[in-house]
Amino acid sequence: MKGKGAETYYVPTRTLLAESVGPVGTPQVEGTSPQVTAQAPQVVSGTPQVATLIAALPEALANRVKTLPPRPARAKVERLLLDLCAERAFTLPELAELLGRNPTYLLNSFLTPLVREGKLSRLYPGQPNHPAQAYHAPIVGNKRRQP
């Protein structure tokens, strides 16, 4: 290594200049690489996980998720979140994938305010950063309260 700061440059050593290195500095590999023949799975929307999550939803709710516009009104996203979480508990990554939103944005702009208002509950209420944290509609008696 020679020079200082932005003017630093490297001097090749004998190891770098050895015969096993090709003309551009790429190692020579003997034999052939295996041929990849597997095809990617067919996905309806987004990632395979999104397709699985949507398939598990009731048809009306699944259609609302699929037809969510890129920039929906805040009230529409809140209503959809409440309806999703009334169906079952969802983790932050699952909700972010379903709605096509950044997880941090979803947490700060929607989930935390809805929890504060009592419209949603955390699966682990005393531990907001629990690794398996999920959000659901509050349970009243033996039933989930419909928002």
C-alpha positions as CSV (number, residue, x, y, z in Angstrom):
1,M,0.0,0.0,0.0
2,K,1.4,3.3,-1.0
3,G,0.4,7.0,-0.7
4,K,-1.9,8.7,1.9
5,G,-5.6,9.4,2.2
6,A,-7.3,9.7,-1.2
7,E,-4.0,9.0,-3.0
8,T,-3.7,5.5,-1.5
9,Y,-3.0,2.8,-4.1
10,Y,-2.1,-0.9,-3.9
11,V,0.9,-2.6,-5.3
12,P,0.1,-6.1,-6.6
13,T,2.0,-9.0,-4.9
14,R,3.2,-12.3,-6.3
15,T,0.1,-14.0,-5.0
16,L,-2.1,-11.7,-7.0
17,L,0.0,-12.1,-10.1
18,A,0.1,-15.9,-9.8
19,E,-0.8,-18.1,-12.8
20,S,-4.2,-19.1,-11.3
21,V,-5.5,-15.6,-11.9
22,G,-7.0,-14.7,-15.2
23,P,-6.1,-11.6,-17.2
24,V,-8.7,-9.3,-15.5
25,G,-7.9,-10.5,-12.0
26,T,-10.7,-13.2,-11.8
27,P,-9.8,-16.6,-10.5
28,Q,-9.8,-19.5,-13.0
29,V,-12.3,-22.1,-12.1
30,E,-11.8,-25.6,-13.4
31,G,-14.8,-27.6,-14.5
32,T,-18.3,-26.4,-15.4
33,S,-20.9,-24.9,-13.2
34,P,-24.1,-26.8,-12.6
35,Q,-27.0,-25.8,-14.8
36,V,-30.0,-24.3,-13.0
37,T,-33.3,-25.5,-14.3
38,A,-35.7,-24.6,-11.5
39,Q,-38.2,-22.0,-12.3
40,A,-39.3,-19.2,-10.0
41,P,-42.7,-19.8,-8.3
42,Q,-45.6,-17.9,-9.8
43,V,-46.8,-15.1,-7.6
44,V,-50.1,-13.3,-7.9
45,S,-49.1,-10.0,-6.2
46,G,-45.8,-9.0,-4.6
47,T,-43.8,-11.7,-2.8
48,P,-44.9,-15.4,-2.3
49,Q,-45.6,-14.5,1.4
50,V,-48.1,-11.8,0.3
51,A,-49.9,-14.3,-2.0
52,T,-50.1,-16.7,1.0
53,L,-51.4,-14.0,3.4
54,I,-54.0,-12.8,0.9
55,A,-55.2,-16.3,0.2
56,A,-55.9,-16.9,3.9
57,L,-58.1,-13.8,4.1
58,P,-61.9,-13.7,3.5
59,E,-62.6,-12.8,-0.2
60,A,-64.0,-9.3,0.5
61,L,-61.0,-8.4,2.7
62,A,-58.6,-9.9,0.2
63,N,-60.1,-7.8,-2.6
64,R,-59.7,-4.6,-0.5
65,V,-56.1,-5.4,0.1
66,K,-55.5,-6.2,-3.6
67,T,-57.2,-3.0,-4.8
68,L,-55.5,-0.6,-2.3
69,P,-54.2,2.3,-4.4
70,P,-50.6,3.5,-4.1
71,R,-51.6,6.6,-2.1
72,P,-54.8,5.8,-0.3
73,A,-56.6,8.2,2.2
74,R,-55.4,7.8,5.8
75,A,-58.9,6.7,6.9
76,K,-59.0,4.0,4.3
77,V,-55.7,2.5,5.5
78,E,-56.8,2.7,9.2
79,R,-60.1,1.0,8.4
80,L,-58.3,-1.8,6.5
81,L,-55.8,-2.3,9.3
82,L,-58.6,-2.5,11.8
83,D,-60.5,-5.0,9.7
84,L,-57.3,-7.1,9.1
85,C,-56.5,-7.2,12.8
86,A,-60.1,-8.1,13.7
87,E,-59.6,-11.2,11.5
88,R,-56.4,-12.4,13.3
89,A,-53.2,-11.1,14.8
90,F,-50.7,-9.8,12.3
91,T,-47.0,-9.0,12.8
92,L,-45.6,-5.7,11.6
93,P,-43.7,-7.3,8.6
94,E,-46.9,-9.1,7.5
95,L,-48.9,-5.9,7.6
96,A,-46.2,-4.0,5.8
97,E,-46.0,-6.7,3.0
98,L,-49.8,-6.8,2.7
99,L,-50.2,-3.1,2.4
100,G,-47.0,-2.4,0.5
101,R,-45.8,0.1,3.0
102,N,-42.5,0.6,4.8
103,P,-42.7,-1.1,8.3
104,T,-41.3,1.9,10.2
105,Y,-43.8,4.3,8.5
106,L,-46.7,1.8,9.2
107,L,-45.7,1.5,12.9
108,N,-45.2,5.2,13.5
109,S,-48.0,6.6,11.5
110,F,-50.8,4.0,12.0
111,L,-50.2,1.1,14.4
112,T,-48.8,3.1,17.4
113,P,-51.6,5.7,17.3
114,L,-54.3,3.0,16.9
115,V,-52.9,1.2,19.9
116,R,-52.9,4.5,21.9
117,E,-56.5,5.1,21.0
118,G,-57.4,1.6,22.1
119,K,-58.6,0.5,18.6
120,L,-55.8,-2.1,18.4
121,S,-54.0,-4.2,21.0
122,R,-50.5,-5.7,21.1
123,L,-50.0,-9.4,21.6
124,Y,-47.3,-8.6,24.1
125,P,-48.6,-5.3,25.7
126,G,-45.7,-4.8,28.1
127,Q,-43.0,-5.3,25.5
128,P,-43.6,-3.2,22.4
129,N,-40.3,-4.4,20.9
130,H,-40.9,-8.1,21.4
131,P,-39.6,-10.0,18.4
132,A,-42.9,-11.8,17.9
133,Q,-45.1,-8.7,18.5
134,A,-48.4,-8.8,16.6
135,Y,-51.4,-6.5,16.5
136,H,-55.0,-7.5,16.8
137,A,-58.4,-6.1,17.6
138,P,-58.9,-5.8,21.4
139,I,-60.6,-8.8,23.1
140,V,-63.8,-8.0,25.0
141,G,-65.2,-10.9,27.0
142,N,-64.7,-14.0,24.8
143,K,-64.9,-12.2,21.4
144,R,-62.8,-9.8,19.5
145,R,-64.3,-6.4,19.5
146,Q,-65.2,-5.4,16.0
147,P,-63.7,-1.9,15.3
